[in-house]
């Protein structure tokens, strides 16, 4: 990540703290995301154990909220106006940081599009995969047919029951 982009992220948090509204900490950020209140979420990379914040990018993606990463929870805490480090911050009301948040969201979505661009398969590979799928389907159908055609055996009687009938 470029230093300019990091500076813009910290600037967005600082300006939103002064003129808007923030949710600080993983629990509060998660609640804001789930309620759909968050406009931008910032997560620190140096959180230990990482499981504490692993869910945040996932739920942000589900809700369509921009999620950015910064290297230091101490710097994130300082930008959020608290004396301790914080693992994550959600900007709920941007205040005067609205343009910065839009800019960061636009950059993030461009980056995601580049990463998620599907690989083009070669025409030969497409044909091979189609043929393989057809063969699998045929094999499944044949197994079903075999099961239908297999003669059903009557349940065998226990030796005690045979003795009673005689």
C-alpha positions in Angstrom: 0.0 0.0 0.0 1.3 3.4 -0.9 2.1 5.9 1.9 -0.2 8.5 0.3 -3.1 6.1 0.5 -2.3 5.3 4.2 -2.2 9.0 4.9 -5.6 9.4 3.3 -7.0 6.6 5.4 -5.7 8.1 8.6 -6.9 11.5 7.5 -10.4 10.1 6.9 -10.5 8.7 10.4 -9.2 11.9 12.0 -11.6 14.2 10.1 -14.6 11.8 10.8 -13.6 11.8 14.5 -13.8 15.6 14.5 -16.8 16.2 12.3 -18.6 12.9 12.0 -19.1 9.7 14.1 -16.8 6.7 14.6 -17.2 3.3 16.1 -13.9 2.1 17.7 -13.0 -1.5 18.4 -13.9 -4.8 16.8 -17.2 -5.3 18.5 -18.5 -1.8 17.8 -17.3 -1.9 14.2 -18.9 -5.3 13.7 -22.2 -4.0 15.0 -22.0 -1.0 12.7 -21.3 -3.2 9.7 -24.1 -5.6 10.5 -26.6 -2.7 10.9 -25.4 -1.2 7.6 -24.4 2.0 9.3 -20.7 1.9 8.4 -19.5 3.9 5.4 -15.8 2.8 5.7 -14.1 0.3 7.9 -10.4 0.4 8.7 -8.7 -2.7 10.2 -5.1 -3.0 11.6 -2.9 -5.8 10.2 -0.8 -6.2 13.4 -3.6 -7.6 15.5 -2.8 -10.7 17.5 -4.3 -13.2 17.3 -5.6 -12.3 13.7 -8.8 -14.2 14.4 -10.1 -11.2 16.3 -10.6 -9.2 13.0 -10.7 -11.9 10.4 -14.5 -11.7 10.1 -14.6 -8.0 9.4 -13.5 -8.0 5.7 -15.9 -10.9 5.0 -19.0 -9.2 6.4 -17.9 -5.9 4.8 -17.9 -7.7 1.4 -21.3 -9.2 2.1 -22.8 -5.8 3.0 -20.9 -3.9 0.2 -18.9 -1.7 2.6 -15.4 -0.6 1.8 -12.8 -2.2 4.1 -9.2 -0.9 4.2 -6.2 -2.2 6.0 -3.5 -0.2 7.9 -0.2 -1.7 9.3 -0.4 -0.4 12.8 -3.2 -0.6 15.5 -1.3 2.1 17.5 -1.5 4.6 14.6 -5.1 3.7 14.0 -5.9 4.3 17.7 -4.1 7.7 17.5 -6.0 8.7 14.4 -9.3 7.7 16.2 -8.4 9.9 19.1 -7.7 7.3 21.7 -4.6 6.7 23.7 -4.5 3.0 23.1 -4.2 1.1 19.9 -7.4 -0.2 18.3 -7.9 -3.1 16.0 -10.6 -1.6 13.9 -12.6 1.6 13.3 -15.9 2.1 11.5 -16.8 5.5 10.1 -20.5 5.8 10.7 -21.0 9.4 9.7 -18.3 10.9 7.5 -18.8 14.6 8.4 -16.3 16.6 6.3 -14.4 13.4 5.4 -17.2 12.5 2.9 -15.0 13.2 -0.2 -12.0 11.3 1.2 -14.2 8.3 2.0 -15.6 8.3 -1.6 -12.1 8.6 -3.0 -10.9 5.6 -0.9 -14.0 3.5 -1.8 -13.4 4.2 -5.5 -9.7 3.2 -5.2 -10.6 0.0 -3.3 -13.3 -1.0 -5.8 -10.8 -0.5 -8.7 -8.3 -2.7 -7.0 -10.8 -5.4 -6.3 -11.9 -5.5 -10.0 -8.3 -5.9 -11.1 -7.8 -8.8 -8.6 -11.1 -10.5 -9.3 -10.8 -10.4 -13.1 -11.5 -14.0 -14.3 -8.8 -15.9 -16.0 -9.6 -16.7 -19.6 -9.5 -20.4 -20.4 -8.0 -21.5 -23.6 -10.6 -22.9 -26.1 -9.0 -26.3 -25.8 -9.3 -26.3 -22.0 -13.0 -25.3 -22.3 -13.7 -28.2 -24.6 -11.8 -30.7 -22.4 -13.7 -29.6 -19.3 -17.0 -29.8 -21.1 -16.2 -33.3 -22.2 -15.2 -34.4 -18.8 -18.4 -33.0 -17.3 -20.5 -34.9 -19.9 -18.6 -38.1 -19.1 -19.2 -37.7 -15.4 -22.9 -37.1 -16.0 -23.2 -40.2 -18.2 -21.5 -42.3 -15.5 -23.9 -41.0 -12.9 -26.9 -41.8 -15.1 -25.6 -45.3 -15.7 -25.2 -46.0 -12.0 -28.8 -44.9 -11.5 -30.0 -47.2 -14.2 -28.1 -50.1 -12.7 -29.7 -49.5 -9.3 -33.2 -49.4 -10.9 -32.6 -52.6 -12.9 -31.0 -54.6 -10.1 -33.5 -57.3 -8.9 -34.8 -56.6 -5.4 -34.2 -59.4 -3.0 -36.8 -60.4 -0.6 -35.7 -60.1 3.0 -34.4 -63.4 4.3 -36.2 -64.9 7.2 -34.5 -65.7 10.4 -34.0 -69.5 11.0 -36.4 -69.3 13.9 -39.2 -68.0 11.7 -38.7 -70.8 9.1 -39.0 -73.4 11.9 -42.3 -72.0 13.0 -43.8 -72.1 9.5 -43.0 -75.8 9.0 
